[in-house]
Amino acid sequence: MRILIAEDDATSRLLLTGVLQRWGYEVSAVCDGAAALAGLQQPGAPQLVILDWMMPGLEGPEICRRLRATPTDTPPYLILLTAQDNKKNVVEGLGAGANDYISKPFDMAELQARLAVGRRVLDLQQTLGQRVRDLQAALTHIKTLQGILPICMHCHKIRNDQQSWERLERYISEHAEVQFSHSICPECLLKHYPDVADAVNDDLRQIPISAGGTKAE
């Protein structure tokens, strides 16, 4: 997983970079807040971020505030690295939009555990986002009929959105998950085929019907 470190102290930055690379992270490191914010606003920016609280230009909490003010489907997981570990500062950092914080000097095991939490959150966020995208894609394939449809009172053609007229069954097939199988009702059979209507009706009456309402074997 890719991770961005923003730390103005060169020694701490090199130490963090080396540790995270040994743990298998792909590390990008910057030395001030402006560079961190610029990098995180680029497409494909790292989703896991460690921000030093006090840096030249922009401090960690201000970077958190600016990132949270920008709507995104993939918000990063922000960890503040700070020597200010009193309750007031912790509340301020979390209120600015940080997901977590680590006190300086940090414990390696604690850092690894907190990064693992961040990875789990990001994995869940990615899974949820994919399910939302899948649902949206599925909804675009659902065709619905709604509103008032102009229909010819004689031929029963439908006037479509392009203001042309088309057969009713074609229109419904294009706007709903429906397929048509043509048949003929008894009234139309009698009206259009009077010569065979009586014979057909006699044949239908002679078909045995089982107790369950189905044709007998």
QUIRA-V548303 format. One record per pair of residues at least 6 apart in sequence whose ideal C-beta (glycine too) atoms are under 7 Angstrom apart, sorted by the first residue. I is the first residue (numbers start at 1). J is the second residue. D is the distance in Angstrom with one decimal. If there is no record, write none. Layout:
BEGIN
I & J & D
I & J & D
END
This chain:
BEGIN
1 & 25 & 5.9
1 & 48 & 6.0
1 & 119 & 6.2
2 & 26 & 4.6
2 & 28 & 6.9
2 & 46 & 4.0
3 & 20 & 5.9
3 & 25 & 4.7
3 & 27 & 5.7
3 & 46 & 5.5
3 & 48 & 4.4
3 & 50 & 6.9
4 & 28 & 4.8
4 & 36 & 6.7
4 & 39 & 6.1
4 & 40 & 6.6
4 & 46 & 4.3
4 & 49 & 4.9
5 & 13 & 6.3
5 & 16 & 5.2
5 & 17 & 6.4
5 & 27 & 6.3
5 & 29 & 4.5
5 & 50 & 5.0
6 & 30 & 5.2
6 & 33 & 6.4
6 & 36 & 3.5
6 & 51 & 4.9
6 & 52 & 5.9
6 & 55 & 6.3
7 & 13 & 4.2
7 & 16 & 6.4
7 & 52 & 4.5
7 & 81 & 6.9
8 & 31 & 5.3
8 & 32 & 6.0
8 & 52 & 6.2
8 & 55 & 4.6
8 & 56 & 5.9
13 & 29 & 5.4
13 & 31 & 6.7
16 & 50 & 6.8
17 & 27 & 5.0
17 & 29 & 5.2
19 & 108 & 6.7
20 & 27 & 5.0
21 & 27 & 5.6
23 & 112 & 6.6
28 & 39 & 6.6
28 & 46 & 6.1
30 & 36 & 5.1
30 & 39 & 6.3
32 & 55 & 5.3
32 & 56 & 4.6
32 & 57 & 4.8
33 & 55 & 4.4
33 & 56 & 6.9
33 & 57 & 4.6
33 & 58 & 2.9
33 & 59 & 6.0
33 & 62 & 6.9
33 & 63 & 5.5
34 & 57 & 4.1
34 & 58 & 5.6
36 & 51 & 6.4
36 & 63 & 5.8
37 & 58 & 5.9
37 & 63 & 5.2
37 & 66 & 6.2
39 & 45 & 6.0
40 & 49 & 6.6
40 & 67 & 6.1
40 & 76 & 6.4
47 & 74 & 6.5
47 & 76 & 4.9
47 & 77 & 6.2
47 & 122 & 5.2
48 & 77 & 5.4
48 & 115 & 6.9
48 & 118 & 5.3
48 & 119 & 6.8
48 & 122 & 6.6
49 & 76 & 5.1
49 & 77 & 6.8
49 & 78 & 5.1
49 & 79 & 6.7
50 & 79 & 5.0
50 & 81 & 5.5
51 & 60 & 3.8
51 & 63 & 5.7
51 & 78 & 6.3
51 & 80 & 5.6
51 & 81 & 6.6
52 & 60 & 5.8
52 & 81 & 5.0
53 & 59 & 6.1
53 & 60 & 4.4
53 & 61 & 6.9
53 & 80 & 5.6
53 & 81 & 6.7
53 & 82 & 3.7
53 & 84 & 6.1
60 & 80 & 4.9
61 & 92 & 6.3
61 & 93 & 5.5
61 & 96 & 3.8
64 & 78 & 5.3
64 & 96 & 4.3
64 & 97 & 3.8
64 & 98 & 5.0
65 & 96 & 4.9
65 & 97 & 5.8
67 & 76 & 6.6
67 & 97 & 6.5
68 & 97 & 3.6
73 & 129 & 5.8
74 & 129 & 6.7
77 & 99 & 5.0
77 & 118 & 4.1
77 & 121 & 5.7
77 & 122 & 5.5
78 & 97 & 6.5
78 & 98 & 4.8
78 & 99 & 5.3
79 & 98 & 6.8
79 & 99 & 6.6
79 & 100 & 4.8
79 & 101 & 6.6
79 & 102 & 6.1
79 & 114 & 6.4
79 & 118 & 6.6
80 & 93 & 4.6
80 & 98 & 4.6
80 & 101 & 4.3
81 & 102 & 5.3
81 & 104 & 6.4
81 & 106 & 7.0
82 & 89 & 6.7
82 & 93 & 6.8
82 & 101 & 6.0
82 & 103 & 6.5
82 & 104 & 6.5
83 & 103 & 6.9
83 & 104 & 4.3
85 & 103 & 4.0
90 & 101 & 6.0
93 & 101 & 5.4
99 & 118 & 6.8
100 & 114 & 5.5
100 & 118 & 6.9
102 & 110 & 6.7
102 & 111 & 5.9
102 & 114 & 6.1
143 & 175 & 4.8
143 & 176 & 5.5
143 & 177 & 6.9
145 & 175 & 5.3
145 & 176 & 5.7
149 & 158 & 5.6
150 & 159 & 4.0
151 & 158 & 5.5
152 & 165 & 6.8
156 & 168 & 5.3
157 & 165 & 4.3
157 & 166 & 6.2
157 & 167 & 6.0
157 & 168 & 6.6
158 & 165 & 6.9
158 & 166 & 6.0
158 & 168 & 5.5
158 & 171 & 4.2
159 & 165 & 5.5
160 & 166 & 5.8
160 & 171 & 6.2
169 & 180 & 4.5
172 & 178 & 5.4
173 & 179 & 6.6
173 & 180 & 6.6
189 & 197 & 5.0
189 & 200 & 6.4
190 & 197 & 4.5
207 & 215 & 6.1
208 & 216 & 4.0
209 & 215 & 6.8
209 & 216 & 6.8
210 & 216 & 4.8
END
